[in-house]
């Protein structure tokens, strides 16, 4: 398993986690949310353990370009999440001004956005890694 395949696996698990959180957000069922979150957490832990066992390294990727891609991907995901949170805050502020009353952001909104940001970060990293190498595979 290459490091980029591991990142792809992790991205899929994070997308499943974001979907589970979004479903919990929509259906407001705590038991289903706890079960789905537990399954996603176990899959994520298994993936993290596999990367150390299969790749058999302390640091799976240690080159400057990969480090730059990881940094750029995290900054992109953080900036996107901040923009979404600002937009969400603006929408709820406008709702409070236009419709007097109590408007609450549901508690599962932040975990949903966080899991989506993690998946976005991994997707951006993979896109940056494959941007210069068309058709090649990462052997690290």
Secondary structure, DSSP 8 states (H G I E B T S, - for coil): --HHHHHHHHHHHHHHHHHHHHHHHHH--HHHHHHHHHHHHHHHHHHHHHHHHHH--SSS---HHHHHHHHHHHHHHHHHHHHHHHHHHHHHHHHHHHS-S-----THHHHHHHHHHHHHHHHHHHHHHHHSSSS-----
